[in-house]
């Protein structure tokens, strides 16, 4: 078992899914909390709600990378390497899961032996755990290399409460 599984096992028992786990790892690495982001990432779980969509480890990993390097506020600009970084992560993921016959949650879960115990149920997150660890290592390595090469140091902000400006409530800051 990958050592990361020991770290995320309590989170799995609390009901977090694959894409949420990647977001939580990214936030933890930056010393931040962001319940709104973690809630939003649940929309990517299980192939976007068991709709035969792409695996949450693909979409969640892309979101975690973009959260660190993308545009999040008017005054920010995305890192110029964001698109190549996402392309590299996606290419790595496609190569990694090619043997399972597709990038959707169901095909990958079946290839990993993580199929749901009951019809319509979620894949076994423990069986998907090794792939999650590989995705985290891949995404973390890519973002770390980008940071070291360019000096890019944007960290997630710890704010998840609505801010008020001119008497109006604004959307919560995700970072």
ChimeraX attribute file (.defattr): number of C-alpha atoms within 10 A of each C-alpha:
attribute: neighborCount
match mode: 1-to-1
recipient: residues
	/A:1	10
	/A:2	12
	/A:3	9
	/A:4	16
	/A:5	16
	/A:6	10
	/A:7	11
	/A:8	19
	/A:9	14
	/A:10	11
	/A:11	15
	/A:12	18
	/A:13	11
	/A:14	9
	/A:15	11
	/A:16	21
	/A:17	24
	/A:18	28
	/A:19	28
	/A:20	27
	/A:21	24
	/A:22	29
	/A:23	27
	/A:24	23
	/A:25	18
	/A:26	23
	/A:27	23
	/A:28	13
	/A:29	12
	/A:30	16
	/A:31	12
	/A:32	17
	/A:33	20
	/A:34	21
	/A:35	16
	/A:36	14
	/A:37	21
	/A:38	20
	/A:39	13
	/A:40	13
	/A:41	25
	/A:42	20
	/A:43	16
	/A:44	24
	/A:45	24
	/A:46	25
	/A:47	22
	/A:48	18
	/A:49	14
	/A:50	18
	/A:51	11
	/A:52	14
	/A:53	17
	/A:54	22
	/A:55	26
	/A:56	29
	/A:57	29
	/A:58	25
	/A:59	21
	/A:60	25
	/A:61	29
	/A:62	21
	/A:63	21
	/A:64	25
	/A:65	22
	/A:66	19
	/A:67	21
	/A:68	23
	/A:69	25
	/A:70	19
	/A:71	14
	/A:72	15
	/A:73	11
	/A:74	6
	/A:75	6
	/A:76	10
	/A:77	11
	/A:78	15
	/A:79	17
	/A:80	10
	/A:81	13
	/A:82	19
	/A:83	14
	/A:84	10
	/A:85	20
	/A:86	20
	/A:87	13
	/A:88	15
	/A:89	20
	/A:90	17
	/A:91	12
	/A:92	15
	/A:93	20
	/A:94	16
	/A:95	11
	/A:96	14
	/A:97	17
	/A:98	13
	/A:99	12
	/A:100	16
	/A:101	13
	/A:102	15
	/A:103	24
	/A:104	21
	/A:105	27
	/A:106	25
	/A:107	21
	/A:108	23
	/A:109	22
	/A:110	16
	/A:111	17
	/A:112	18
	/A:113	13
	/A:114	20
	/A:115	21
	/A:116	15
	/A:117	10
	/A:118	8
	/A:119	7
	/A:120	8
	/A:121	11
	/A:122	20
	/A:123	24
	/A:124	17
	/A:125	21
	/A:126	16
	/A:127	16
	/A:128	20
	/A:129	21
	/A:130	17
	/A:131	20
	/A:132	24
	/A:133	19
	/A:134	16
	/A:135	22
	/A:136	22
	/A:137	13
	/A:138	17
	/A:139	24
	/A:140	18
	/A:141	12
	/A:142	16
	/A:143	21
	/A:144	15
	/A:145	13
	/A:146	18
	/A:147	15
	/A:148	10
	/A:149	9
	/A:150	11
	/A:151	10
	/A:152	15
	/A:153	13
	/A:154	14
	/A:155	16
	/A:156	20
	/A:157	15
	/A:158	16
	/A:159	16
	/A:160	16
	/A:161	15
	/A:162	12
	/A:163	13
	/A:164	11
	/A:165	8
	/A:166	6
	/A:167	7
	/A:168	9
	/A:169	11
	/A:170	12
	/A:171	11
	/A:172	15
	/A:173	18
	/A:174	19
	/A:175	19
